[in-house]
Amino acid sequence: MAQKKGQPKQPYHERVAEEVIKALEEGTAPWIKPWEPGQQPDRPTNALTGKPYRGWNSVYLSMMQKGDDPRWCTYKQAKELGAQVRKGEKGSVVQYWQFREKQLVKDDQGKPVLDDEGKKQYRNVELERPKVFHAVVFHASQIDGMPPLPPRKEKPEWERHQAAEQMLEASGASIHHDQNDRAFYRPSTDQIHLPPKGQFPSADNYYATALHEVGHWTGHPSRLDRDLSHPFGSEGYAKEELRAELSSYMLGTELGIGHDPGQHTAYIGSWIKALKEDPNEIFRASRDAEKIVDFMQGLVQEQEQTLEKAQVQEQLVAELEEASQEALEGYKSIDSWRNLEATAKSFGITATLARSEEEEGAMVVRYERDGEALPMQTELMPGDGKALTSVDGQRVEGTGFTSDPEWQSDAIKKAITPMLEQQVNQRLEAGQGLAAHPWQLADDPEAYGERAGHWILVTHDDENELPGGVYPDQELAEQQAGYINRLAAGLAEVRDGRMTGEGLNAVAMTMQVPGEYGVQPLLNAEIETWNGTTQVRGCQEFEDDNGEKYIEEAPAEEAQFFGVYVGQEDGRMMWHSDHPTQEQANAVSQRLEAIHTQAKVYQSQEVQEQSQSRSQAQAREANSMETPKQEAQQQTAQEKTWLNVPYREKNEAKKHGARWDREAKSWYAPEGTNLAPLAKWLPENNAIRQEPPQDPRAEFAEALKDAGLKIDGMPQMDGKLHRVPVEGDEKGRTSGAYKGYLDGHPAGFIQNFKSGLKTNWKATGQRLNPAEIAKLEREAEAKRQAREREREATYNAKSEAITQELATLPDAPADHPYLKNKGLDAAGHAFGAKQDDQGNLVIPIEDKDGKVWSAQRIGPNGFKGYEKDAKVAGCYQVVGGKSALEAQDEHEPVLISTGFGTSASIHMATGRPVVVAFQDNNLEDVAKEFKQQYPERTIAILGDDDRHLPERTPPLPNSGREKATAAAKAVGGRALFPQFTAQEKGREFTDFSDLHRTRGLAAVQRQVEQGLAQARGKVNAQNQREQALEKAQERGKEHDDQKRSRGPARGEARGLSL
């Protein structure tokens, strides 16, 4: 690696890669050499600080190290130790990356901000470009006068094995000893498979192999999230092996269990190839290996802290038990502690005991949720069990020291409820665009009957109506929407595991119920296991021979009152609430279903997918087992078994042993009952039965919805195939298909290409005659036209409001924070953007006639939003002005980009006008619009390249590139994308705005102009081909004219005379 004079200095990463390749080829790289237990050298350590080197520095110095002395230091540090680096010794270069730095806090005038003590304030700032530092270090063998190396403490075998076993246990990894001679980690099941421990040459060999596989295990998406999808033998597979091998080597060094690379040395050739192609790969692999080591050591530390906390808890609980032995009943501190602990647990909070720092002999209860301490605590007196709860040091209002368990629990509830309300508020803010909202039906009795002109609630995308009927005015509808959205956001928190049913109940009890009927208390519904279904039952109260009262189901005309029941995951219908009239019960039932429907909108996609996976797994498991009826014939009830018994069949069920649960208000089979005669009422055999809908289109619509298809209104049952979006589709995608028939017995076909579902459907209702079919078709068309009129009216109203607002707004300043952050302030203007009173940029979105239909708002921090219910499709803005676009030569391409900031960067770099489409999904519509305006001009789409998204787990589509490419193809144009270096790609740079900020406007201009030159070349070539074809056609025409002028040829005349 000697550097010749006059040659440019070789980059550090290339020099290092060459040394690693050489060590791999010679078999001297430390992680491919076998190390016996107890003989593996210690990790390289700084001689002055005593800290071990990390990441690649640790591996590199291990390669350069001579002997067993692990100490290294700089020339200056050696002098501080009273030692001297020998003359002529050559040091080794290590590299440090600084990702954040301490910066002085300044005010608007650039002066330092001082704290209360008059000291300057600093803050840690994440660096946009990390700083790289290099240092030259020398090994102890290169230094004279070094202090003697302390004798190395050998770890006995039992200590090594105990530490390794503790690490495996702390990981919680699922390890199966079911192999003969293979060891591997399977990502699909998240399991490690090993041979039994006795088949290894030694326990050290077993732990070294296990920790190698644990290295792979850390790559799971729920942990360090590395890409584990590469097939065996691929380059990606070898790179993952390099990370696991490096981490195994590092952990083996820490634990002293040795290192046996074994079969993993087979990847040496692949590693050498990868390093030759990308010298930085060894740095990335070392960094990931160090992350694996840190992750595993962190799990061990967490386990030790947990055990330590548990021991302290046991001691304090024992003290409370001892103090309570002689206390009067009702004043025992151990009872108070258990009550406080149980109450906290019901809200998803962990309570822990600690000694009071303020009052000797007293204890305090501290609370945390999801590992974070809450600003509340309870003082607990061991003597009499009295407790006082406070928040932020202030006693909870309306409470005091008490030993009454109900008052203690109430204080906890009052303390936690505001925090839960804030949690719900955050969920609502995060899902602002997902809220259900009022929608006024057109005043068209023919289309909507009695509902015409009234208000309903619809989902955020205006595609589905929420249960709950109609509302006479907008104010009440708004109140209902707010109430449902809030409880739905809370229910989504419950379903996502971030709140308990008790917590949601506490939030519900603080809310004002709009209208006549609320849904409190939600907890009675066993909300955590609610499947979203409800049922209203007529009820009668009876009294048995012993004078005990009980409730039984009754027909509506005989009912004394009506109960609302909610379905559970195990098939039971649990009582929720009673109401004096059926109308009230139906209103509560519908509101519950509306909350459930909206909660599914708020619920995270990850949890929904997990739920679907569990359901599919349960279905597969059920299909592989005997049918429930067969199982019932063979078994008796091993426990209390719930039943779904209709009212008219209750007497029959009673004869076979069914009993009524007064509290649950549901039928059940007691333990030991023969289930064979009760089989038809078991939940798995007796789904809730509903009357078939009168309108087969409504029934087909429900089937489509259940299959995940999204339709606008009623399905078109015209015998034709219709493509529609499905749940999870991006805008513009249609991953669903259906075909429906109304003639005769209504039937159809449904397919969801995303989920793989493909099924036939047949209506359960009656056959339709031609007159009924024609009537349904007329109604469907009338409703479609009404929806279209409503949509157009909404668009026009929004357009007028936005236009009026823009007329009052001032021009945005050139130094707006967003423009400065994007490097656009140098233009000296805001590219036509306005600024609202919140400090947001406001960019109008117009059509070809200049009419404003919508606007984009960009906050100082870069947050972007659009006007709700406003038209965007086919609309745009031109940075640089429409007049500049019109003035361009017909051979100049029309430039279209997605974002406002990106378009402004391109305009600054090239001086050309740039059309802003605002959204990837709008690129094609805008491209077609400009192709229609300028048919002779080429369309150039300057797209975003989100290349990092497909590499994630799970992979996401590169929407920016896909949409830009599709838009260019649709108009015969060209898609251009910014080109980045490998390092820039690693930082997820995607658009021309990123190119502007990283390399300047000159780089943007160069890349854009090169792309446009190619686009012009393509157009010129096409023009030349067209001109050549025209000339050929003209020559052919001239030739034909000459032939006709000469008359028929000799052969032609002979032919005619025959």
N, C-alpha and C positions, 0 to 999 in steps of 0.2 A: 504493500500500500504506500510505497514511497512516492512522494509528490515531486515531479520534475519541475525544475525552475522554469518559470515563464508560463507554465500551464495554469489554467483557472483552478481554484481550490475546489476539490470534490466535496459535495454536500455531506453533512454529517451522517444523515440517514443512509446514504449510499455506502459510505466507508464502513459503517457498522454492519450493514447487510452483507458486505463482502466478507467481513470477519466471521459472521455467523455461518455463512455458506461454507467457508473453509472449515470451520469447526464441525459442521454437520458432515461434511465429506470425510473428515479425518476421524469422526466418532468421538470428538472431545467436548462437544456441547454438553453442559452439565445435566440437562434434562433427558439426554439419551444415554447417559452412562449409568450402569447399575451401582447403587450405593447400599452397602450393608447397614442394617440397623445399628445406630449408635456411632457409625463412622462417617456419616454424611456431614460435610463441613457446615459450620454455622453460616447464616446469611451475612453477606458483607455489611459491615457496620462502620459508622463514622467514629474514628478514634477519639475525637474531642467531645462530641455530643452524646455518644453511646447509642444513637438512633440507627436502626437498620435502614439501608437503602431500599427503595421501593420500585415496583414495576420493572421496566426494562433495565434501569440502572443496577438493580439487584442481580438480574440474570447476567448482564454484561460483565460486571465486576467479578462474578463467580467464574466466568470464562477466563478472565485475565489473572485471577488469583493464583499465587504460588504457595503451596503448603497449606497448613490448617489455620493460619492466622487470618481472621476475617476483617482486620482493621484497615481502613483507608482514610486519607484526609488530604486537604489541599496543602500547598507549600506554606501558606500563612498559618494554618491550623497546626502544622508540625512545629513551627517556631513557638507557638503558644504552649505546646507540650514540652518545650525545651529540647526538641529534636531538630535534625537537619536532613533535608533531602540530599542524597549524594549527588555530586556533580556528574552530569551526563545522563542521569536517569530520565527516562521518557514516561510521562504520565498518561493516564487514561482519561478520556473525556466522558463526562456524564452530562445529562441534559435535564433541565427543569422547566416545567410549564406553569405559568402564572395565569389563572383564569379570572381572578378578581384582584382588585387593589383598593387600598384605603385612599379616599379622596376627601379633600377639605370641603365642608359644606359652606356655600356662599349664598348671600341674599341677592335680590334683584339688581343691586348696585355693584355686585362683585366683591362685596366685603365678607370676611369670614363671619359665620354665625357662632355666637358664644353660648355656652350653657349657663346654668344658674351660678356657677362658681367662676364665670369669666373665662373659662377654658374654651379653646377652639373645638368645634365639633367635626367629627369625621364619620364617613359612612363607607361601607364596603360596596363596591360597584362591580358588576359583572362586565368583563371586558368583551367588546365585540370581536376583537382579534386577540387571542391569548398571546402573551409575551413568552418568548423562549430564551432561556439563559443556559449557558454552558460553563462548566467548571472542570479544571484539570485536577485529578486526584492521584495520589501515589499510594502504593501498597506498603505495608509495614516493612516488607523485606527490602524496600528501596530507600529506607530512612534509617539514619544512624541516631542512636540515643533514644529510641522509643522505649517507653516504660515496658517492663516485662509483661507478657500476656498472662492474665490470671489463669490458673489451671481450669481446664474445661470440666464442667460437672456433667458426668455421664448420667443419663436417665435410666433407672432400672427398668427392666422389661415390664413389670406390672404398672409402673407409672406411665410408660409410653402407651400401653394398651388401654389403660383407663382413660387417658386423654383422648385417644382416637375413638373409643366407644362413646365417650361423652359427646364428641362432635357429631357422630352419626345419630345419636339419640336426639340431640338438640335440633338437628336438621328437620326431624319429623318425616324424612323421606320414607316412602313405602318400598322396603327392601324385601325381595323374595328369593330364598335360597332354593331354587328349583332347576338349576342347570348342571350339566355334567362337566363341561370344559369351556363354557362361554360366560362372559361377563358383559352386560350391556344395559343401557338406559333406553326405555321406550317412551318417547314423548307423548304418543297418543293416549297412553294409560297413565302417564306420569309415574312410572314404576321402574325400579332398579332390579335387575335379575342377576344373581350370582350363584356360583356353586356353593355347597355347604362349606362352612369354615374349616372343617376337618380335611377337605381335599386340597388345601393350600399347603405348601412346604412349611410355612410358619404363620403364626398369627400376624406378624409384621407384614408378610406378603398379602394376607387377606385385607388388612386395613389399608395398605397402599392401593390395592385394586379397587376397594370400595370407595376410597376418596377420589380416585380418578373418575369413577362413574358419578359420584356426587358432583364433581365438577361439571359434567354434562347436565345433571339434574338442575343446577342453578340457572341454566339457560331457559327454563320454562317461562312463558309469558307472565306468570304471576310472580316471578322472582326477578332475575336480571334481564330477561326478555332478549335472548339472542336467537338468531335464525337457526333452527334445528331441522329444517325441512329438506336439507340436501341429501340426496341418495348416497348409499355406500359407494366409495370409489371416486366420488366427484371432488373437485377442488374445494368446494365449500365444506364438505365432510372432513377433508384433511385439515382445513383451517380450524374447525371446531376441535379436532383431535389435538392440535397444537395448543389450544387454550387449556384443554383439560390436562394435558401432559405437563405444561408449565405450572399450573395450579397444584397438581399432584406433587410435583417436585418441591414447590414452595412449602406446601403443608407438611410433606415428609421431612423437610428441614426443620420446621418449627416443632414437630412432634417427636422427631428422632426415630421414626419408624423405618427410615430408609426409602429407597426408590427403585422400583423394578420396571423399566419401560417395556420389557417383554415384547409383545406383538406390535406395540405402537411404533416401534422403530421402522415398521414397514412404510410409514408415511414420510420418511426422510426425503425421498425423491420428490414427493409432492410439495413438501415444505421448501426445498431448494428452488423448485420451479416457481412457487408463489413469491419467494423473496426476490428472485431475479426479475420477475415481472413488476413487482411492487415492493420496493425496499422498505416502505413504511409499515408493511404487514407485521413485522416482528415487534414494532412498537405497539401497534393496536392489540396484538395477541398478548403481549406482556401486561398491558394496561388492563385488559379483560381478565387475565389470570389474577392480577392483584385484586381486582374487584371480587373475584370468586373467593379469594382468601379472606378479604375483609368481611364479605357476606357471611361466610362460615364462622369466623371468629366472633362476629356480631351475634349470631344465633347462640353460640356458647355463652357469651356474656349475658344475653337476655335470659337464658335459662338459669344461670347462676343468680342473677338479680331476682328472678321470680322465686327461686327456692329460698333465697335469703328473706324476701318479703313474707313468704309463707311461714317461715319459722318464727319471724317476729309476730305475725298475726296469731299463730297458735299460742305463743306466750301471753299476749295481751288478752286473748279470749279466755285463757285459763285463769288469769287474774280476775276477770269479770265474774267468771263462774264461782271462784272462791269468795269474792266479795258479796255475791248474791245468796250464799248459803244461809245466812242469818237475816237477810232482808225480808220485810213484810211482803206478802203477796201483792202484786201490782206496783212494787217499787224495786224490782230486781233489774239491775243494770244489764245482765245478760239477756233478759227479755227485750229490753229497749234496743240493745245492739242488734239482735236478730230481727226485730221489727224494722229498724232503719235499713239494715242490709237487704231485707226482702223487698221493702218499698223501692229502694234505689234500683234493685235488679229488675223490678217490673217496668222501669223506665229505661232499661238498657244501660244502667250506670253501675260501675263497680265501686263499692264502699270498702274502705280500709281503715283500720284502727291505728292510732298513733298516740304517743304521750303528749300531753299539752305542754307547750313551751312557756305558757303564761301562769298556769295555776298548778302547783305541785299536787300530785295524786289524781288529777283529772285526766281525762282522755278526750281526744277529738276524733271525729269521723271525717275523713277526707273522701272526695268523690272524683272519679275520672271516667271519661267516656272515650272509647277508641284510643286509649293510651294517652289522652290529653287531660290534664288536671282541670277541673271546673272551679270557678270562683266561689265555691260554697263549701261550708263545713258545719259540722254539728258538735257542740260541746256536750260531753257525756260525763255525768257524775257517777263514779263507781258505787258510791254509798247508797243513793236512793234511786238511781236509774233515771233521773230527770235529764232532759235533753233540750238544747236550744240550737236552732238552725239559723245561720246567717249567710248572706250573700254579699261579697265584697266588704266584709266586716260589719255590715248592717243587719240587724235582726230582721227576719222576715216579718213583714207587717201583719199585725193581728195575732202574733204568736209569742210565746214566752217559755220559760223552763217548765217542762211538764213530763210526767211519766205516763200519761195517757197515750196508748198506742195510736188511736185515731188522730189525736192532735199532732203527734209526732209525724205520722204519715202525711197529714194535711200540710204541715210545714214544708216537708220535702217536695210535695206536689206544687205548692206555691212558689218554691224556689226554682224549680226546674222548668215550670210552664213558660216563663218568658223566653228562656233559651230555646225551647222547642218551637215557640212561635217564630223566633228569629230564623230557626232552621227551615221552617216552612216558607218564610218570606224569601230566603235565599234560593230555595227551589223554584219559587214563582218567578223571581228575577232571572234566574238562569234559563227558564223556559218561557220568557216573555212572548215569544212568537208561537207558543204552543197552546195558549189559553183559549178555552171555549168562549164564544161571544154571541150576543144576540143577532138575530137575522129577522128582518121583517118580511113576511110573505106578501106577495103582490095582492092588491085588492081585486082579486079575480075569483069570484065565487065558483065559476065553472071549473077552474083548475084546483082550487083549494077548499071549496065548500064553506063550512062554518069557520074554518081557520083563516080564511082570506083576510088580509090586512092586519092580522095579529103577529105577535113576536114569538119566535122559537129560539132555542139554543142550538148552535152547531159547533162542530169541531173546528180547530184552527184553520184547516184547509178548505172549509166550507163544503166538505163532501158528505158528512154524516150528521144527521140530526140526533141530538141527545134525548134520551127518554125524559118525559116530564110534561108533555102537553104544551099548551100555548099560553101566552101572557098578554093581557090587554094593553099594556103600555111598555115603552122602552125602559123606563126607570125600574120597574119591578123585574124586568128581564135582566137588566144590568146587575141588580142585587143578587138575583138567583145565580147568574154566571159567576160573580165574585165568590159567593158562598160555595158553589160546587168546585170551582178552581182551587180554592184554598184547601178544602178537605181532600180533593183529589191529589194535590201536591203532597199533603201529609200521608195519604195512603200509598203514594209512590215511594215515599221515604220508608214506610213500613215494608213494602214489597222488596225494596232494595237492601233491607237489613240495617238501615240507619236510624230507625225509630221503632218503638214497640207499639202494640195496640193500645196499651195503657197511656203511652205518650200522646198518641193521636186523639184518644178520648179526652185527655186534658186540654188539648188545643180546641177540640170541638166544643167543649163546655164554656169556653170564653167567647164564642162567636154569637152574634145576634142572628137569629133565624129570620130570613125574609119570608113573607107570606105567612101561612097558617101552620104549616107542619114542618118540623125539623127532623133530624135523624139522630139526635143524641138520645141515650149514650151509644156511641158506636161500639164500645167494648162488648156490649151484650151480644153482638153479632159474632164474637170470636173472630175479630177482623183479620188476624194474622193467618187464618186458614180459610178465609172466605174465597169461594171460587167465582164470585161475581153474579151468581143467580139469586133471584128472590122469588117468593111465593106468598100470596095472600090467602089465608084460610079463614072461613067462618068458624066461630068457636061457641061452645056452650059450657056453662059451669054446672057440674053435678055434685051430689053429695052421697057418699056411700053409707053402708049400714052403720059404720063406726062414727059417722058425723064428719068425716074428712072430705074436703072439697077437692075436686079434680076437674081438669079441662079436657074436652074431647072436640074433635073436628065436627062441624055441622054444615049443612047446606046454607047458602047465603040467606034464603028466605026464613030459615029457622034460627040463624045465628043471633046470639046476644051481643057479641062484639066480634071484631076481626083482628087476627094476629098476622104480623109480618114475619116471615121466616126467611133465613138466608142459607144458601147451600154451602156445604163444607167440602174440603178436598177429599174426605173419606166417604162422601156420598150422603151424609146426614143432612137433614134440614133442621137448623137450630132456630129457636125462637129469638126474635129480636125485640119486638114491642107489640103492645095491644092498642087498639083504637076503637072508638065507639061506632064509627061508620065505615062502610067499605070504601067510600070516597077518600077518607083520610088515610086509610091503610094503603090504598093504591097510590096516593100521592107520595107517601114515604117510600114505598117500594120503588117507584119510578125514580125518585131522587137518589136513592142508594145505587140504582143501576147507572144513573148518569155519572155519579162520582166514580164508580168503577170504570166506566168507559173512558172518562177523562184521565183517570189515574194511569191507564195503559198508555195514553199519549205521553204523559210525563215520565213514565217508568223507563229506566235506562235500557238501551238496546241489549247491553251485555246480560242483564238479569233476565230479560225476556227470552234471549237465546238459551240461557241456562235452564229456564223453566221449560222451554219447548224441548230441549234435549232430554230433560228428566222425563217429560211426558212420553216422548218417543221411546226412550229406553224402557219405561214401564209398560208401554204398549207391546214392545217386542218381547219383553219377558212374559207378559200375559198371554201372548199368542203361542208361546212355546210351552205353556202349561195346560193342564186340563181345564175344561170350561168350568165356571163357577157352579153350575148346576150339578155337574158330576162330582165336584169336590164336596158340595153340600150333602150329597147322598151318602158320602163316606164319613163325614165328620159331624160331631156335635159342636155347639158353640163353646169355644175355649175361654171366652170372656164375654162381657156385655156387648152384643152385636146389634147395631142400629139397623132399622128397617124403614122403608118408604111405603106406608100403608095408606091408600086412599080411604076417604071416609066411608064410602059405600061397602068397602071390604073389611072394615075393622072387626066386625063380629066373627067373620071367618078366621081372621088372623088371631083373634083371642082364643078360639077353639084349639089352635095349634101351638099355644103357649106364648104368644106375643103379649107384652106388657107396655103400659103407658108411663113415660117418665114425665112427672109433673113439672120439674124444673126445666128440663130441656124441651118439654112439650113435643116429644117425638116418641115413636114406637120403637121397641127393642126386643131382642130375644135374650133372656137371662142366661148366664153361664150354665152349661150342661143341657140346654135345650136342643132337641133334634132339629137341625136346620133344613132337612129335606122338604117337609111340607111348607116351610116358610121361604123356600128358595126364590119364588117369583117376586118377593118383596125385598130381597137383598139389594143394596144400592147398585152393585155391579150388574144386576139383571133387571133393574127397574129404574131407568132414568126418568127424570121428571117429565111427565107427559103433558103436552100442550095441544090445544086444538089446532088443526092445520089452518093456515091462512086462507082466506077466501080468494085472494089475488095470487095466482101462481107466480107472477113476476116478483112479488114481495118475497115469496118463498125461495125463488131462484136467487134473488138478491142476497138473502141471508146465507145461502149455500156458497155464493161467490165470496162473500165477506169472510165466512169461516175458512175458505181456502186461501185467504190472504189477498184476494183481488180487490182493487179499488175502482168503484164505478161511480159515475156522476148521475145520481138519481136512480131510476129503474133500468134494468138491463134491456137491451134491444133483442127481443125474441123473434127475429125475422128469418131464422134459418141460415144466417150468414156468420162467418167467423169474425169475431171482434177482438182486437188486441188492446189491452188495458194495462195500466201500472199495477204493481203489487206492493205490499208493505215493504218498505226498505228501498224501493226503487229511487234512483235519482230522477230529477225533473227531466222529462222527455223520454225516459225509458219505458218500455211496455213489455214486462216479463210475464204477463198473464194473457190467457186467451180463453174465450168461451163461445159457445154456439147454443142458441135456445130456440125451441119450437113451441108455438101456441096451438097449432092445429091438433085436434083430437085430444089425446092425453098429453099435457105439457111435459116436455122433457128437454134434456140438454147435455152438454159436454163441458168440462172445466179442466183447465191445465194451468199450473203454476210452474214456470220453467226455473224459477229461483229455488224453490223448495223441492222440486221433483214430483209434486203431486199431479196425478192425472186420473180423473174419475168421471163417471157418467152420473147424471142426475135425473130423477123422475119425480114429478109433483105428487104430493100425497092427497091433494084436493080432488075435486070432481072434474070430469071431462068438460071442455068448453065447446059451445057451438059457434058458428061463424059470426053471429051477431055480437056475442060477448067478446070474441077476439078483436073485432073491429072497434068496439067501444074502448077496450083497453089501449089499443094503439092510438086512438084519438086523444085519450087522456094523457098518454105519455108524451105525445108531440106538444100538446098544450102546455104541459109542465116544463118541458125543455125550453120552449119559447119564452115562458115566464121567467125562468132562471136566467136566460140570456138577456132579457130586458132589465132584470134587476142588476145583473153584472155590469151592463153598459151604464146604467144610471149611477151606480156606485163609482165606476171609473170616471165619469164626467164630473161628479160631485168632488171627488178627490182632486181632479185636474184643476178645477176652479179654485179650490182652497189653497193648493200649492202655488198656483200662479199668483194669487193675491198675497200670500206670505212672501214670496220671492220679491215682489214689488216693494216691500217695506224693508228688506234686509240690506245692510251695507255690503260693499265688496270686502272679501276676506283680506287680511293683511298678508304681505309676502312672507313675513316671518312667523306665520302660524306654526305651532309646534309640530304638526304632522308634516308640513312642507319642509321644515328644517330637518326633521329626522330623515326624510327621504332625499335630502340634498337638493330640493327644488326651490329653496328660497333665493338661490343665486339668480333666478330668472327675474326677480324684481317685481313680480306680480303673482296673483293666485290662479291664473289660467281660467278666469271667468267665474270662479267659485264665490259664493256668498258666505256670510257667517251669521249664525243665529245667536240668540241671547244666552245660549248655553256654551258658546265657544266652539260649536261644531261647524265644520265646513259643510256647505249645502250646494250640491251640484245638480242642476236641473237635468231631467231626462226627457228628451223631446222626440217627436216624430219628424218625418220628412218635411212637413209643413210648418215646423217650428212650434207646434202646440206642446206645452209642458204636461206630461201625464204623471210623472212621479219625480222623486228626488232622492239622491243618496246623501246621507249625513255621515261625516267622518269626524270622530272625536279627536281631541288633542293627543290621546294615547293610541290612536289608530283604530279604535273600535268603529265598525261600519254597520249601518243599518239602512233600511229602505222604508218608504211610506207604506203603511199597512193598507191592504185592499186597493192598491194602485196598480195601474198597468205598466209593465216593463217590456214585455215581449215585443221585439221589433223596434224598440225605441233606443235612443243613444244620445251622446253628446260628442261634439267635435272639439278637441283641444287644438287651438290654433285658428278655429273659426271655419264656418261653412263656406264663407266667401273665398278663403284660401284654397279650400278643396275644389271649389268650382273653377278657380283660376288655373289649376294645374293642367299640363298638357295631357292629351288623351292617352299618351303612351306611359304616363306615370301611374304606378299601381296605387290603389286605395289602401291605406294602412288601417287595420282594425286590431285593437287589443282589448283585453278584458278590463283591467283596473284603471282607475283614474290616475293614480300615482305612476304606474308603469307607462301609461300613454303620455303623461307629462314628461317623463324622462326621455322617451323616444323623440318627442317633439323638440325638447331642448337640444338633444344630440344632433338631430338631422335638419331641424328647421321645417320639417314637413308637418302638415296637419294630420292628426291621428284620431280615428273614431273610437270612442269608448263604448263598449257593449255592456260593461258593468258585471255581467255574469257569464260564466262559461256556457251555460245552457242557452244564452241569448246570442252567442256568436253566429250561429247558422242563420237565425232570423235576420240579424242585422246585415250579414254578408249578402243574403238574397235581396234585401232591400236596396243595397248599394249597387248590386249587379243589375238590378232593374233600372236604377237611375243612370248608371254609367255602363251600358252593355259592352262598350268597346275597351274598357279598362280592366286590368288584372286586379284581383283582390288578393292582398297579402295579409294573412292572419298572423300576428305576432303573439304567440301563445305562451302560456306558463308550462313549465316542464316539471311536474311534481313527481320526479323519478323515484323519490324516497318512499312514496306511499306504497307501491307494490311490494317493497322489501320489508314492510312491517308484518307483524304477526298479531291478528290475522291480516293478510294483505288487503290494501285498499286500492281502488282503481286510480290510475294517473289521469284524473278527470280533465286537467288542463290540457294535456297533450291530445287526449282522445277527442275532446270537443273541438279544439282548434283544427285538428287534422280533418275531422268530419265536415266542419264548416268550409274549409278550403276545397275539399273534394266536391261539395255540393254546388259550388259555383265555378269549378274549374280553376281555382286559384292555387296559391302556394302558402304552406304553413312554415313559419320561421320560429326558431327557438334559440334562446341564448346558450352559448357554449361556456362551460365552466371547467376549471381544473379539477382533478380528483380531490384535492383538499377542499375546494369550495363546494363540491358536491357533497362532501361529508358533512358540511354545515347546513345542508338543505337549502341552498340558494336555488331559486326556481325561475325568476323572471328578469326582465330587462331592468327593472328597478333595482334588484339586487346587484346586477352587473354594474349599474351606475354607481351605487354606494361602495362597491368593493374595488372597481377598477377605473371609475370615472366615465365622463361622457364620451371621451374619444373611443373607448372600447365599445360603447353602445353604437356610436356612429359607424365604426368599422364593420361590426358584425351585421348591422341592419343593411348598410349599403351593399355589402357582399351578397346578402340574401336577395336584395332587390335586383341586383345585377343578374343573378341567376334567373329570377322571375322574368326580367325583361328578355333575357336570352331565350327563355322558353317561349315567350310570346312571339319574338322575332322569328324563331324557327318555325313556329306554327304559321305565321303570316307567309313565310317563304314557301312552305308546303302548299298553302292555299293558292298563292299566286302561280306556282308551278302547275297546279291542277287546272287553274283557269286557262293558262296558256295552252296546255295540252288539249283542253276541251275546245278552245278556239281553233287550234290546228286541225283537230278532227272535223270540226264544222266546215272549215275551208275545203278540206279534202272531199267531204261529201258533196259540197256545192259544185266542185270541179267535175266530179263524176256525173252528177245530174246534167251538167251543161254539155258534156260530150255525148250523151245518149247511152243506150245500153251496150254493154260489152258483147263481143262475139259469142262467147259461151252463153251469155244470158239470152241472146236472140235465138240460138239453137234450142235452148230449153223451151222457149215459148212456142216454137213452131211444132214441137212434137205432139 
